[in-house]
Amino acid sequence: MCGSEVFALKKIAAVVPMPYHGFDAHSGAHMLRVDPEAISPVIGIDSYTMPQPFFGPHPHAGMSAVSLMLPEADAGFVNRDSLGDHSLIRPGDLHWTQAGRGMMHEEVPAEPGKAARGLQIFVNLKREHKQADPAAFKVRHEDMPVVRVEGGSVRVVAGRFADQASPIAEDARWLTPVNMLDVTLEPGASVDIAVAAKDNAFFVVRSGSVWLDPADKSQLPDPLPSEQLAVIFKASDHAETARITAGQKPLRGVFFSGSPIREPMMPGGPFMGNSEQDILAYKRAFARGDMGHLERSF
């Protein structure tokens, strides 16, 4: 075990299925959509498979759209945005589009026909940051610290774990800190992850099996289909430890924690505001071209 002081173990609030939604005959995603208060500052997650281009250029504002390409993906994405970026998101890489007051982007498979597999993570911005200048952050997989634990490892994709920090955590422009940890465990192995007081925490299962309660070994079905559920922990007024324990199969998953944004939320397609007036303002800004321009690549 690694990564926490001696705190009480966090309790599990819910185990939530991630239903599949097909984009077309070949592309789709298992989607996490729950009460926003349970996973804030995260809004939702799409665990996708995409062998062909599907989404053309589109705007975002008032939020961040984050791409974590899974290490086992057959190929990556090509990212383009209205800030001038044109780059490859390789398997294992993180690309964080912090839209602020608004920007355009497009992500398409780098090698059509080869499946890009990853997590598209939508992260809220505080009211005070919803009109911030847009920015994009890249973290290459080889720059992510890897913490070895007994029977596994934790890759620090974003944020911090066990005195290690992802490069994005050192950038003052990063406005919504989230701990994002890629966890790999052998059967029966555990890792303890400290969660700050009042922070939300949840674990997205990618493959394998996980013990729901290490005390009584109550287990999810084994083998567990990949990328189909999330384990959501109960928030607490005190610092606690989230314990992740593999079942009879090797476990792969991504652990998230962060401080909730306790503000009204008003979604409007690719925009996230605090009110209907915010959404209307974003739509007008997009119509005026204030979020930039980006030609379709396919």
C-alpha positions in Angstrom: 0.0 0.0 0.0 1.2 3.5 -0.7 0.2 7.1 -0.9 -1.6 8.0 2.3 -1.2 8.7 6.0 -3.2 6.6 8.5 -6.7 7.8 7.8 -10.1 6.1 8.1 -11.1 4.2 5.0 -13.6 5.9 2.8 -17.0 4.3 2.4 -18.6 3.6 -1.0 -21.6 5.7 -1.9 -22.5 3.9 -5.1 -21.5 1.6 -7.9 -22.7 3.2 -11.1 -22.9 1.4 -14.5 -21.6 3.3 -17.5 -24.1 2.5 -20.3 -22.9 2.3 -23.9 -23.9 4.9 -26.4 -23.1 4.3 -30.1 -21.9 7.2 -32.2 -22.1 5.1 -35.4 -21.6 1.4 -36.3 -18.0 1.5 -35.2 -17.6 4.2 -32.6 -19.1 4.7 -29.2 -18.5 5.2 -25.5 -19.5 4.0 -22.1 -20.7 7.1 -20.4 -20.6 8.2 -16.7 -23.5 10.6 -16.0 -24.4 11.0 -12.4 -25.5 13.6 -9.9 -22.8 16.3 -10.5 -22.3 16.9 -6.8 -21.0 13.4 -6.4 -18.1 13.8 -8.8 -17.5 17.6 -9.0 -15.4 19.2 -10.3 -15.7 16.5 -13.0 -18.9 16.8 -15.0 -18.9 13.5 -16.8 -16.7 10.9 -18.6 -17.0 9.1 -21.9 -14.8 6.0 -22.2 -14.7 5.8 -25.9 -13.5 3.7 -28.8 -13.2 5.5 -32.1 -11.5 4.0 -35.2 -12.9 6.7 -37.7 -13.4 10.4 -37.5 -16.8 11.3 -36.1 -16.8 14.7 -34.3 -15.8 17.7 -36.4 -14.7 21.1 -35.1 -16.8 22.3 -32.2 -16.6 24.9 -29.4 -16.4 24.7 -25.6 -16.7 27.4 -23.0 -17.0 27.6 -19.2 -15.3 24.1 -18.8 -12.4 21.9 -19.8 -12.5 19.0 -22.3 -9.8 16.5 -21.3 -8.5 13.6 -23.4 -6.6 10.8 -21.7 -5.5 8.3 -24.4 -5.2 4.9 -22.9 -1.8 3.2 -23.1 -3.4 0.1 -24.9 -5.0 2.2 -27.6 -4.2 1.0 -31.2 -3.6 4.6 -32.2 -3.9 8.2 -30.9 -5.7 11.3 -31.8 -4.7 14.3 -33.8 -5.7 17.5 -31.9 -6.3 20.8 -33.7 -7.7 23.9 -32.0 -8.3 27.6 -32.6 -5.3 28.5 -30.6 -3.1 27.1 -33.3 -2.3 23.7 -31.9 -1.9 20.8 -34.3 -0.4 17.9 -32.5 -0.5 14.1 -31.8 -2.1 12.7 -28.6 -0.2 9.4 -28.4 -1.4 6.3 -26.4 -0.8 7.2 -22.7 -0.8 11.0 -23.3 -3.0 13.6 -21.7 -4.3 16.7 -23.5 -6.3 19.2 -21.4 -8.3 21.8 -23.3 -9.2 24.5 -20.8 -11.8 26.4 -22.8 -12.4 29.4 -20.4 -14.4 32.0 -22.3 -14.4 29.8 -25.4 -12.3 28.1 -28.1 -12.7 25.5 -30.9 -11.1 22.1 -31.2 -11.2 18.9 -33.1 -9.8 15.5 -32.3 -9.7 12.7 -34.9 -8.0 9.3 -35.0 -4.4 9.6 -36.1 -4.6 6.4 -38.1 -8.1 5.9 -39.5 -9.1 2.3 -39.1 -7.1 1.8 -35.9 -9.1 2.3 -32.7 -8.3 5.3 -30.6 -9.3 4.3 -27.1 -9.4 6.8 -24.2 -11.3 8.8 -21.6 -12.9 12.1 -22.6 -13.3 13.9 -19.3 -15.4 17.0 -18.9 -14.2 19.3 -16.0 -16.0 22.3 -14.6 -14.5 25.8 -14.1 -15.4 28.1 -11.2 -17.5 31.1 -11.9 -14.4 33.3 -11.5 -12.6 31.3 -14.2 -15.4 30.9 -16.8 -14.1 34.0 -18.7 -10.4 33.2 -18.4 -8.2 33.1 -21.5 -8.4 29.6 -23.1 -5.3 27.4 -22.8 -4.2 23.9 -23.7 -1.9 21.6 -21.7 -0.1 18.5 -22.9 1.5 15.8 -20.7 3.4 13.1 -22.6 3.2 9.7 -21.0 6.9 9.4 -20.5 6.8 12.6 -18.3 4.2 11.2 -16.0 5.7 9.9 -12.7 5.1 6.2 -12.0 4.9 5.2 -8.3 5.5 1.5 -7.7 3.3 -0.1 -5.1 3.2 -3.7 -3.8 1.6 -5.7 -6.6 1.2 -2.8 -9.0 1.8 0.8 -10.0 0.1 4.2 -10.1 0.8 6.6 -13.0 0.3 10.2 -12.0 -1.5 11.5 -15.0 -2.6 14.8 -13.4 -2.3 16.3 -9.9 -0.3 14.6 -7.2 0.2 11.2 -5.5 2.8 10.0 -2.9 5.0 13.1 -3.2 5.0 12.9 -7.0 3.4 15.5 -9.3 2.4 15.5 -12.9 3.9 18.4 -14.9 0.4 19.9 -15.3 0.3 20.4 -11.5 3.2 22.8 -11.7 1.6 25.1 -14.3 0.0 28.2 -12.7 -2.5 28.5 -15.6 -4.2 25.2 -14.7 -7.4 26.4 -13.1 -9.2 23.2 -11.9 -6.8 20.9 -10.1 -7.8 17.2 -10.3 -5.9 14.2 -9.2 -6.1 11.7 -12.0 -4.2 8.4 -11.3 -3.9 5.4 -13.7 -3.9 2.4 -11.4 -2.7 -1.1 -12.3 -2.9 -3.9 -9.7 -2.3 -7.6 -9.7 -5.0 -9.9 -8.3 -5.5 -9.3 -4.6 -3.2 -6.3 -4.5 -4.3 -3.0 -2.9 -3.3 0.7 -3.0 -4.4 3.4 -0.5 -5.0 6.9 -1.9 -5.3 9.8 0.5 -8.3 12.1 -0.2 -8.4 15.6 1.3 -11.3 16.6 3.6 -14.5 17.5 1.6 -13.0 16.3 -1.7 -14.9 14.0 -4.0 -13.4 10.8 -5.2 -14.3 8.0 -7.6 -12.7 5.1 -9.6 -13.5 4.2 -13.2 -12.9 0.5 -13.8 -11.3 -0.1 -17.2 -10.8 -3.9 -16.9 -10.5 -6.7 -14.4 -12.3 -7.0 -11.1 -12.4 -4.9 -7.9 -13.4 -5.7 -4.3 -16.2 -3.4 -3.2 -15.3 -3.8 0.4 -11.9 -5.2 1.3 -13.1 -6.0 4.8 -15.7 -8.6 3.7 -14.4 -9.2 0.2 -17.8 -8.5 -1.4 -16.9 -8.7 -5.1 -18.2 -7.4 -8.4 -18.9 -10.0 -11.1 -15.6 -11.6 -12.2 -14.5 -11.3 -14.9 -15.8 -7.7 -15.2 -16.4 -6.3 -18.7 -14.0 -3.3 -19.3 -15.0 0.3 -18.9 -18.6 -0.2 -17.7 -18.8 1.1 -14.2 -17.5 3.6 -11.6 -17.1 3.2 -7.9 -18.1 6.5 -6.2 -16.8 7.1 -2.6 -18.7 9.1 0.0 -17.3 12.6 0.7 -16.2 13.4 4.2 -15.5 16.4 6.3 -12.2 14.7 7.3 -9.2 13.5 5.3 -9.7 9.8 4.5 -8.2 6.9 2.5 -9.7 5.4 -0.6 -8.6 1.8 -0.8 -8.6 0.2 -4.3 -8.2 -3.6 -4.1 -8.1 -6.0 -7.1 -10.2 -9.1 -7.2 -9.3 -12.4 -8.9 -8.3 -10.6 -12.1 -5.7 -7.9 -12.7 -7.3 -4.5 -12.2 -6.9 -1.5 -14.5 -8.7 1.8 -13.8 -8.4 5.5 -13.3 -8.9 7.2 -9.9 -10.1 10.8 -9.7 -10.3 13.2 -6.8 -10.8 16.9 -6.4 -12.5 19.8 -4.6 -16.1 20.1 -5.6 -17.3 23.4 -7.2 -20.4 24.3 -5.2 -22.0 26.6 -7.6 -25.2 26.4 -9.8 -24.6 24.5 -13.0 -26.4 25.3 -16.3 -25.3 23.0 -19.2 -25.8 24.1 -22.7 -24.4 21.6 -25.2 -20.7 22.2 -25.3 -20.9 25.1 -22.8 -21.2 25.1 -19.0 -22.4 28.2 -17.3 -24.0 29.2 -14.0 -27.2 30.5 -15.5 -29.3 30.6 -18.7 -27.8 34.0 -19.3 -24.3 32.6 -19.3 -25.3 30.0 -22.0 -26.9 32.7 -24.1 -23.8 34.8 -23.9 -21.6 31.9 -24.9 -23.9 31.2 -27.9 -23.7 34.8 -29.0 -19.9 34.8 -28.6 -19.6 31.7 -30.7 -21.9 33.2 -33.4 -19.8 36.3 -33.5 -16.6 34.2 -34.0 -15.2 35.2 -30.7 -14.2 31.5 -30.0 -12.0 31.4 -33.1 -12.3 29.4 -36.3 -11.3 25.9 -37.3 -11.8 24.2 -40.7 -13.0 20.6 -40.7 -10.2 18.1 -41.4 -12.3 15.3 -42.9 
